Amino acid sequence: MSVADQPDNAQLSVSEGVLLGHALVARVAASVGVRAFFIKGPVTVLQGLRQPKTSADVDVFADPAGLDVMLQGLQERGWRQRPVDPDTTTFPKHAVTLHHPEWPCCVDVHFRFPGMEAGLAECFEAMWAHTGEFDLAGQTIRVPSPALAILILALHALRSPHLPACRQELAYLAQLVWLQAQAPGILRIAEATGSLAAVRPFLEGLLADPHAVEWPPASMEWRNRLLAREPGSARLVALVQAPWRAKPGLLWRAVFPQPQVFLSGNIYADMSVGGQLMQHWARWARFLRALPQIARDLRAGG
């Protein structure tokens, strides 16, 4: 079939969009002069660091100092920020998600990574020092070294260690660390990025002498992430921990969420009065079903 004979409504598949999205975002970053590298995604599969899977979006880590410039560059090409929950206390932000009506995938522009507690600039510089070039979709992009990639993937899986898929990924990564003798390199990057506490359950058993490491306590943000396993649990944890003067506002926002909360999960959500009532009902039904497990998680977490 010639180009002229192809249907006008031909659409990219998700996997095609993700590959081409990497090339596009790399071009944008270079054009606006912002350092950026790609995390997770298809490169980790091609590097043998992850079992085969289809990525649903493009994950790029941008220099925090150039975040606004990077976002502006993407917005000039038709990408728009998805609505987000305005409660950044309950849900600390680590990335900006953008969508495009003509693309089948989103772009997540990261400026921090959960579990990495070092300052934004310090953390980025520590990671940037462990990146290299990789050819993908006809474009040379920047990606993490194997040690940094394993650290990022492990931290991502450690957010939800109760899920079978995350446990499987951690087991796969542990085997790689043993075979490739990556533990010392991962330890150095974890120290530089302030992620020792979060990665400890994964890394401690892979080190020759784990007792030589001064493991810091996990931050409240990380502990809260681990507790927030069920729908509504993050808001309940925030409500319990908040000072009394802040509790009424948190409770009000939990019971009567702003429209952005619904749109953050589905940008095409029905925002008519009836549509919002149905979403309120579904939201409360999910919370009530999860309430017994939330109570057990809170008791276990102290």
C-alpha positions in Angstrom: 0.0 0.0 0.0 1.4 3.4 -0.9 1.4 6.3 1.4 -1.4 7.9 -0.6 -3.5 4.8 -0.2 -3.2 4.6 3.6 -6.3 5.5 5.6 -6.5 8.9 7.1 -7.4 7.5 10.5 -4.3 5.3 10.9 -3.3 5.4 14.6 -0.1 4.6 16.4 -0.2 1.6 18.7 0.8 2.2 22.3 4.2 0.4 21.8 4.9 2.5 18.7 3.9 5.7 20.4 6.2 4.9 23.4 9.2 4.3 21.1 8.6 7.4 19.0 7.8 9.3 22.2 11.3 8.7 23.5 12.7 10.1 20.3 10.4 13.1 20.4 11.1 14.0 24.0 14.9 13.6 23.5 14.7 16.0 20.6 12.7 18.5 22.6 15.2 18.3 25.6 18.1 18.9 23.2 16.4 21.8 21.5 15.7 23.6 24.7 19.0 22.8 26.3 17.7 20.7 29.2 19.6 17.6 30.4 17.3 14.6 30.5 17.5 10.8 30.6 14.9 8.1 30.3 14.0 5.7 33.0 12.2 2.3 33.1 10.4 1.8 29.8 11.6 -0.3 26.8 15.3 0.4 27.2 15.4 -1.6 30.4 13.9 -4.6 28.6 16.5 -4.2 25.7 19.3 -4.0 28.3 18.0 -7.2 29.9 17.2 -5.5 33.2 13.5 -6.2 33.0 11.4 -9.1 31.7 9.6 -8.4 28.4 6.6 -6.1 28.9 4.9 -3.3 27.0 5.4 0.2 28.5 2.3 2.4 28.5 4.1 5.8 28.7 7.4 7.6 28.4 9.2 8.2 31.6 11.9 10.9 31.4 13.9 12.4 34.2 14.7 16.1 33.6 17.1 18.4 35.3 14.9 20.1 38.0 16.4 23.4 37.2 15.1 23.1 33.6 11.8 21.5 34.4 9.6 24.5 33.4 11.6 25.0 30.2 11.2 21.3 29.3 7.5 21.5 30.0 7.1 24.6 27.9 9.0 22.9 25.0 6.5 20.0 25.1 3.5 22.2 25.4 4.6 24.1 22.3 4.3 20.8 20.5 0.7 20.2 21.6 1.3 18.3 24.9 -0.9 19.3 27.8 -0.6 18.7 31.5 -3.1 16.2 32.9 -5.2 17.4 35.9 -3.7 16.4 39.3 -5.0 16.2 42.8 -4.3 19.6 44.3 -3.5 18.0 47.7 0.3 17.8 47.5 0.6 17.1 51.3 -1.2 13.8 51.0 0.2 13.0 47.5 3.7 14.5 47.2 4.4 15.1 43.5 7.4 13.6 41.7 6.5 14.0 38.1 4.3 16.0 35.7 2.2 14.0 33.3 1.4 15.3 29.9 -1.0 14.0 27.2 -1.6 14.7 23.6 -4.8 14.1 21.7 -3.0 12.5 18.7 -0.7 10.3 20.8 -1.7 6.9 22.4 0.7 7.4 25.4 1.5 9.9 28.0 4.8 11.5 29.0 5.8 11.5 32.6 8.4 14.2 33.2 10.1 13.3 36.5 11.9 15.9 38.7 12.4 13.6 41.7 11.9 9.9 42.4 10.1 8.4 45.4 12.6 6.9 47.9 15.4 9.3 46.9 15.7 11.8 49.7 18.7 13.9 48.6 18.0 17.4 47.4 16.7 17.8 43.9 19.8 19.2 42.3 22.2 16.9 44.3 20.1 13.9 43.4 20.0 14.7 39.7 23.7 15.3 39.4 24.4 12.0 41.2 22.2 10.2 38.7 23.4 12.1 35.6 26.9 11.0 36.4 25.7 7.4 35.9 24.0 7.8 32.5 25.1 6.9 29.0 24.0 7.0 25.4 21.6 4.5 23.8 20.1 4.4 20.3 16.3 4.0 20.2 13.8 4.7 17.4 16.5 6.4 15.3 17.5 8.8 18.1 20.4 8.8 20.5 19.0 9.1 24.0 20.4 9.2 27.5 19.7 6.3 29.8 20.9 5.1 33.3 23.8 2.8 33.7 22.8 -0.8 34.7 23.4 0.0 38.4 21.3 3.1 38.4 18.6 1.5 36.3 18.4 -1.4 38.8 18.2 1.0 41.7 15.3 2.9 40.1 13.4 -0.3 39.2 13.9 -1.7 42.7 12.6 1.5 44.3 9.6 1.5 42.0 8.8 -2.1 42.9 9.5 -1.5 46.6 6.6 1.0 46.7 4.2 -1.9 46.4 6.0 -5.0 47.7 2.7 -6.7 48.5 1.9 -7.0 44.8 3.0 -10.3 43.1 4.3 -8.4 40.0 6.5 -6.3 42.2 7.8 -9.2 44.2 8.6 -11.0 40.9 10.5 -8.0 39.6 12.5 -7.7 42.8 13.5 -11.3 42.6 14.5 -10.9 38.9 16.6 -7.8 39.8 18.2 -9.6 42.8 19.4 -12.4 40.5 20.9 -9.8 38.1 22.7 -8.1 40.9 24.3 -11.4 42.0 25.2 -12.4 38.4 26.6 -9.0 37.5 28.2 -8.1 40.8 26.3 -4.8 40.8 25.7 -4.4 44.6 28.7 -2.1 45.3 27.8 0.2 42.5 24.1 0.3 43.5 25.2 1.1 47.1 27.3 4.0 46.0 24.4 5.5 44.0 22.0 4.9 46.8 24.2 6.8 49.2 24.6 9.7 46.8 20.8 9.9 46.1 19.7 9.5 49.7 17.8 6.2 48.9 19.6 3.9 51.4 16.5 3.7 53.7 14.0 2.9 50.9 16.2 0.4 49.1 17.4 -1.4 52.2 14.9 -4.3 52.0 16.2 -5.1 48.5 19.9 -4.3 48.8 20.9 -5.4 52.3 20.9 -9.1 51.6 22.9 -8.6 48.4 25.9 -6.9 50.0 29.0 -8.8 51.2 29.0 -6.8 54.5 25.6 -5.1 55.1 26.6 -4.3 58.7 29.3 -1.9 57.4 26.5 0.4 56.1 24.9 3.0 58.2 21.3 2.5 57.2 19.2 5.6 58.0 15.6 5.4 59.1 12.9 5.7 56.4 11.3 9.1 55.9 7.7 9.7 56.8 6.9 10.2 53.1 8.3 6.8 52.3 6.6 5.1 55.2 3.3 6.7 54.2 3.7 5.4 50.6 4.1 1.9 51.9 1.0 2.2 54.1 -1.1 3.6 51.2 -2.0 0.3 49.7 -5.7 0.6 49.3 -8.1 3.2 47.9 -8.5 6.1 50.3 -5.7 4.9 52.6 -3.4 7.8 51.8 -6.0 10.4 52.8 -6.8 8.5 56.0 -3.1 8.4 56.9 -2.7 12.1 56.2 -5.8 12.8 58.3 -4.4 10.8 61.3 -1.0 12.5 61.1 -2.2 16.1 60.5 -2.2 18.6 63.3 -5.7 19.3 64.7 -6.0 22.7 63.0 -5.4 21.0 59.6 -7.8 18.1 60.0 -11.1 19.9 59.1 -9.6 21.0 55.7 -8.3 17.6 54.9 -11.5 15.9 55.9 -13.5 18.4 53.7 -11.3 17.7 50.7 -11.5 14.0 51.3 -15.4 14.0 51.4 -15.9 16.7 48.7 -12.9 16.4 46.3 -12.3 19.0 43.7 -13.1 18.1 40.0 -9.3 17.7 39.3 -9.4 14.5 41.5 -11.8 12.8 39.2 -10.0 14.1 36.1 -6.6 13.0 37.3 -7.8 9.4 36.9 -9.6 9.9 33.7 -9.4 13.1 31.7 -12.6 12.1 29.8 -14.6 11.6 33.0 -18.2 12.7 32.9 -18.2 16.0 34.9 -21.9 16.6 34.7 -23.8 16.7 38.0 -25.0 13.2 37.5 -21.6 12.0 36.4 -19.9 13.4 39.4 -22.5 11.9 41.7 -21.8 8.5 40.2 -18.1 8.9 40.7 -18.6 9.9 44.3 -20.7 6.8 44.8 -18.0 4.6 43.2 -15.3 6.3 45.2 -17.0 5.6 48.5 -17.8 2.0 47.5 -14.1 1.4 46.8 -13.1 2.9 50.1 -15.7 1.0 52.2 -14.6 -2.3 50.5 -11.0 -1.5 51.3 -11.6 -0.3 54.9 -10.9 -3.6 56.7 -7.6 -4.0 54.9 -6.7 -0.3 55.6 -7.3 -0.9 59.3 -5.1 -3.9 59.3 -2.3 -2.0 57.4 -2.5 0.9 59.9 -2.2 -1.4 62.9 0.7 -3.2 61.3 2.4 0.1 60.4 2.1 1.4 64.0 
